[in-house]
Amino acid sequence: MLNVLAGFSVIWAVIFVGYLLGRFDVLGAGGQRMLSRLVFFVATPCLMLETLSRTDLHEVFSSSLLVAGVSAIAAAACYFLIARLVLRRSGDTALIGAMGSSLVNAANLGIPIAVYVLGNASFAATALIFQLAFFTPMFLLLLDMASSGRRASLKTFLWQIPRNPILLASAAGLAIAATGWHPPELAIQPFHLIGGIAVPGALLAFGISLVGSKPLQTAGVRTDVLLASAVKLVFQPAIAFLLARYVLHLQGHALLAAVVLAALPTAQNVFIAASRYERGVALAKDTVLLTTAVSLPALVLVSVLLA
């Protein structure tokens, strides 16, 4: 489990650097917002296009995709229904919470864990592809409609597509992968360089946001954060286990990989999306922080039980 600890230590180190940037006001009053917008509008689309353009599409349509997709959708739906029907939260705030309860940190934590714990980076590929190509763009489209106050009609849905850089980049990447064409290295290098900002940029922006804030202290958010964290770290991996073990009959390493990936903490992109739409920022920040802290013992427990 030392490799799991190593993966977490890298994440917390970068977050701490972001905290220092904010603590000493290195980037100024608008630094966190500027960095979040850079990650959302520029770096993440470049990362998605490069990642998806190099993907073997056979990996997307597999049993692993079914586990990742169903468990994530079930977790998001569980949170959203409770938030709307029981907690009476607004639609956009409930969407941010649903993202926090279902989007896993498949890139900057999932890939290291797949390599060092599961033995193969390809285990993280399916969850990453599902989120990049389908799940995250879907949430962003819904947030676009919720924040604009427009009715969720087919016309409104289609109108959001050309306005969303992440969705456009995902579609372009999948199209390139489907053709089997490999762009010249000289053409893909700019996307690689800019896309490299996405993960550290999100972590740094998250670290800056921690200055002067205390987890679970924002009025009216504690219940939402605890609910989102419980759904993310308990409900989602439980659904993944039941589906993988008793429906798809996965065993051994394949079963362990499916549950470990579902038990990963909330992705920092949830905080970036919340900052972009200025909805549920405290909810997103606290959920990322709490799940990242608590997921380590959860991952260790999963590994001990299923290894």
PyMOL commands that set and color helices and strands:
alter all, ss='L'
color gray80, all
select helices_A, chain A and resi 2-23+31-53+57-60+63-85+91-100+110-116+122-148+154-163+165-179+185-195+198-209+222-247+252-262+269-277+281-306
alter helices_A, ss='H'
color red, helices_A
deselect
rebuild
show_as cartoon
